[in-house]
Amino acid sequence: MRILVTFAVEDEFAPWRKLREFGTRDYPKVACYETRIADMHLDVLLTGIGGKKAWVEATKIIWNGDVDFCISSGLAGALRPDHRPGETLVARKVRSVDWNRTIHCDSWLVNLASECGAKVVDAFHSEDRVVVDSAEKRALGSEADAVEMESGEVLFEAAAFGARGVAIRGISDTVEEDLPLDFNRVTNASGDVSIPRVMREVFRNPGAIPALIRFGHQSQEAAERLAAFLDEYVQRLSRTAVDARPRGASAT
């Protein structure tokens, strides 16, 4: 059995690497890691920030192998007041801006996530840019619970190749708060955060430093809680997947 878990960036994945030993996989221009849990082969792919990069990189992995389960993971921003930093959410569906479609997550995977302690929500909103402003978050909250940038692309591809998919996210920021920086300005063409660009933005707006520190602490705590959840989740998945029915996510 083979499971693919995707994150956007290394910082989201790093706490899991502290819990479990991962080796690197030899894919040109792709950051990919692997480990084994009992009879399960687990791949972790870093897609970079943003849907298009996630779509391209996930396709390379899924196309070249038989992936049974695909988990789109990482951090997300809350779109409703009842979702708080550090919580782990699993969505029944993902609304993809780029594809203009709704991808329905595998119901068995959602239920298993709930049994492991994730909070089940109706929908994630998968955007093609970072949503910075709290007012826009509130507006998006009319149709989704959390916003992120990769699940729509990753799960659309997973469904196309027959893998069972689910989106699981840790909440890094509340609906009430603006992000401390416009992260759309600090992402490079590869979908990674550019430290020099971050420093330029901080230099232009030094008053954002306290909020940036707070956001960093919240993101770290969310990533650590997500790592603990995922480690338990994939172990449970490896033990019970034989009985899982029905097969597949779907897009509409």
C-alpha positions as CSV (number, residue, x, y, z in Angstrom):
1,M,0.0,0.0,0.0
2,R,1.3,3.5,-0.9
3,I,0.3,6.8,0.7
4,L,1.2,10.2,-0.6
5,V,1.1,13.2,1.8
6,T,1.7,16.7,0.4
7,F,2.8,19.9,2.2
8,A,3.5,23.2,0.6
9,V,6.8,24.0,2.4
10,E,9.5,22.4,4.6
11,D,8.4,24.4,7.7
12,E,5.0,22.6,7.6
13,F,6.7,19.2,7.3
14,A,9.6,19.7,9.7
15,P,7.8,18.7,13.0
16,W,6.9,15.4,11.5
17,R,10.5,14.7,10.5
18,K,11.4,15.1,14.2
19,L,8.8,12.5,15.1
20,R,9.7,9.9,12.5
21,E,12.8,9.2,10.3
22,F,12.3,10.0,6.6
23,G,14.7,9.3,3.8
24,T,14.9,11.3,0.6
25,R,13.7,10.1,-2.7
26,D,15.6,10.7,-6.0
27,Y,13.2,12.8,-8.1
28,P,14.8,15.5,-10.2
29,K,13.7,19.0,-9.1
30,V,11.2,17.6,-6.6
31,A,11.5,17.6,-2.8
32,C,10.2,14.2,-1.8
33,Y,10.8,12.0,1.3
34,E,9.8,8.4,2.2
35,T,9.4,6.1,5.1
36,R,7.7,2.8,5.9
37,I,5.2,2.0,8.6
38,A,4.5,-1.8,8.7
39,D,3.6,-2.8,5.2
40,M,2.8,0.8,4.1
41,H,5.1,2.9,1.9
42,L,4.7,6.6,2.8
43,D,5.8,9.4,0.4
44,V,5.9,13.1,1.5
45,L,6.0,15.7,-1.3
46,L,6.8,19.4,-0.9
47,T,4.8,21.1,-3.6
48,G,5.7,24.8,-3.0
49,I,3.1,27.4,-2.3
50,G,0.2,27.7,-4.8
51,G,-2.0,25.4,-6.7
52,K,-0.2,25.3,-10.1
53,K,3.1,24.2,-8.6
54,A,1.2,21.7,-6.5
55,W,-0.6,20.3,-9.5
56,V,2.6,19.9,-11.6
57,E,4.7,18.3,-8.8
58,A,1.9,16.0,-7.5
59,T,1.3,14.8,-11.1
60,K,5.0,13.7,-11.4
61,I,4.7,11.6,-8.3
62,I,1.2,10.1,-8.9
63,W,1.8,9.5,-12.5
64,N,5.0,7.4,-11.9
65,G,3.5,5.2,-9.1
66,D,0.5,3.4,-7.8
67,V,-0.8,5.7,-5.0
68,D,-3.7,4.3,-3.0
69,F,-4.3,7.3,-0.7
70,C,-3.5,11.0,-1.1
71,I,-3.5,13.4,1.9
72,S,-3.2,17.1,1.1
73,S,-1.9,18.6,4.3
74,G,-0.3,21.7,5.7
75,L,-1.5,24.9,7.3
76,A,-4.6,27.0,6.6
77,G,-6.3,30.2,7.7
78,A,-9.6,30.1,9.5
79,L,-12.6,31.6,7.7
80,R,-15.0,31.3,10.7
81,P,-14.7,32.4,14.3
82,D,-15.2,28.9,15.7
83,H,-11.9,27.6,14.2
84,R,-8.9,28.5,16.3
85,P,-5.1,28.3,15.9
86,G,-3.7,24.9,16.6
87,E,-6.8,23.0,15.6
88,T,-6.6,20.2,13.0
89,L,-9.5,20.3,10.5
90,V,-10.6,17.7,7.9
91,A,-12.9,18.8,5.1
92,R,-15.7,16.9,3.5
93,K,-15.0,18.8,0.3
94,V,-12.6,21.3,-1.3
95,R,-13.7,24.2,-3.5
96,S,-11.0,24.8,-6.1
97,V,-10.7,28.3,-7.6
98,D,-8.4,27.3,-10.4
99,W,-10.5,24.3,-11.5
100,N,-13.8,26.0,-10.7
101,R,-14.9,22.7,-9.2
102,T,-15.7,21.1,-5.9
103,I,-13.6,18.0,-5.0
104,H,-15.4,15.7,-2.5
105,C,-13.0,14.0,-0.1
106,D,-13.2,10.3,0.5
107,S,-15.8,9.8,3.2
108,W,-14.0,6.9,4.9
109,L,-10.8,8.9,5.2
110,V,-12.8,11.8,6.6
111,N,-14.4,9.6,9.2
112,L,-11.1,8.0,10.1
113,A,-9.6,11.5,10.6
114,S,-12.5,12.3,12.9
115,E,-11.8,9.2,15.0
116,C,-8.2,10.3,15.4
117,G,-9.3,13.7,16.7
118,A,-9.6,16.0,13.7
119,K,-12.5,18.5,13.6
120,V,-14.8,17.7,10.6
121,V,-15.9,20.7,8.6
122,D,-17.9,21.1,5.5
123,A,-15.4,22.8,3.1
124,F,-11.9,24.2,2.4
125,H,-11.5,27.1,-0.1
126,S,-8.5,26.4,-2.2
127,E,-7.3,29.8,-3.6
128,D,-4.7,30.8,-6.2
129,R,-3.2,33.5,-3.9
130,V,-2.7,34.1,-0.2
131,V,-5.7,35.7,1.4
132,V,-4.3,38.4,3.6
133,D,-7.2,40.6,4.8
134,S,-9.6,39.6,7.6
135,A,-12.5,41.2,5.8
136,E,-12.0,38.9,2.8
137,K,-11.7,35.9,5.1
138,R,-15.1,36.8,6.6
139,A,-16.6,37.0,3.1
140,L,-15.2,33.6,2.1
141,G,-16.5,32.2,5.4
142,S,-20.0,32.2,3.8
143,E,-19.0,29.2,1.7
144,A,-16.0,27.5,3.5
145,D,-14.4,26.9,6.8
146,A,-10.7,27.5,6.0
147,V,-8.6,28.8,3.2
148,E,-5.4,27.3,1.7
149,M,-3.8,27.1,-1.8
150,E,-3.0,23.5,-2.8
151,S,-5.7,21.0,-1.9
152,G,-7.9,21.7,-4.9
153,E,-5.1,21.0,-7.4
154,V,-3.6,18.0,-5.5
155,L,-6.9,16.2,-4.9
156,F,-8.2,16.8,-8.4
157,E,-5.1,15.0,-9.7
158,A,-5.4,12.3,-7.1
159,A,-9.0,11.6,-8.2
160,A,-8.1,11.6,-11.8
161,F,-5.5,8.8,-11.1
162,G,-7.8,6.8,-8.9
163,A,-6.3,7.6,-5.5
164,R,-8.5,8.1,-2.6
165,G,-8.1,11.7,-1.3
166,V,-8.6,13.8,1.7
167,A,-7.6,17.4,2.8
168,I,-6.4,17.8,6.4
169,R,-5.1,21.2,7.7
170,G,-3.8,22.8,10.8
171,I,-5.1,26.3,11.5
172,S,-2.4,29.0,11.7
173,D,-4.5,32.2,11.9
174,T,-8.0,33.3,12.8
175,V,-10.6,34.9,10.7
176,E,-10.3,38.1,12.9
177,E,-6.7,38.8,12.1
178,D,-4.9,40.1,9.0
179,L,-1.7,38.4,8.0
180,P,1.3,40.4,9.2
181,L,2.8,40.5,5.7
182,D,1.4,40.3,2.2
183,F,2.9,36.8,1.5
184,N,2.0,37.1,-2.2
185,R,4.9,39.5,-2.4
186,V,7.5,37.1,-0.8
187,T,6.9,33.9,-2.8
188,N,9.3,33.2,-5.6
189,A,8.5,31.5,-9.0
190,S,9.1,28.0,-7.5
191,G,6.4,28.5,-4.9
192,D,8.8,28.9,-2.0
193,V,9.1,31.8,0.5
194,S,12.1,34.0,-0.4
195,I,13.8,35.2,2.8
196,P,15.3,38.3,1.1
197,R,11.8,39.3,0.0
198,V,10.5,38.8,3.6
199,M,13.3,41.0,4.9
200,R,12.4,43.7,2.4
201,E,8.8,43.6,3.5
202,V,9.7,43.8,7.1
203,F,12.0,46.7,6.5
204,R,9.2,48.5,4.7
205,N,6.8,47.8,7.6
206,P,8.7,47.3,10.9
207,G,5.5,47.8,12.9
208,A,4.5,44.3,11.6
209,I,7.2,42.6,13.5
210,P,5.2,41.8,16.7
211,A,2.3,40.4,14.6
212,L,4.8,38.4,12.5
213,I,6.4,36.8,15.6
214,R,2.9,35.9,16.9
215,F,2.0,34.4,13.5
216,G,5.2,32.4,13.6
217,H,4.5,31.0,17.0
218,Q,0.9,30.1,16.0
219,S,2.1,28.4,12.8
220,Q,4.8,26.4,14.6
221,E,2.2,25.2,17.2
222,A,-0.2,24.3,14.4
223,A,2.4,22.4,12.5
224,E,3.5,20.4,15.6
225,R,-0.1,19.4,16.4
226,L,-0.7,18.5,12.8
227,A,2.5,16.3,12.8
228,A,1.3,14.4,15.9
229,F,-2.1,13.9,14.3
230,L,-0.7,12.7,10.9
231,D,1.6,10.3,12.6
232,E,-1.3,8.6,14.4
233,Y,-3.6,8.9,11.4
234,V,-1.3,7.2,8.9
235,Q,-0.6,4.4,11.4
236,R,-4.4,3.9,11.8
237,L,-4.8,4.0,8.1
238,S,-2.2,1.4,7.5
239,R,-3.9,-1.0,9.9
240,T,-7.5,-0.5,8.7
241,A,-7.2,0.4,5.0
242,V,-8.0,-3.2,3.9
243,D,-11.6,-2.7,5.1
244,A,-12.1,0.8,3.6
245,R,-15.1,1.3,1.3
246,P,-16.1,3.0,-1.0
247,R,-13.2,3.9,-3.2
248,G,-12.2,7.3,-4.5
249,A,-12.8,11.1,-4.2
250,S,-14.8,12.8,-6.9
251,A,-14.9,16.2,-8.6
252,T,-18.0,18.1,-9.7
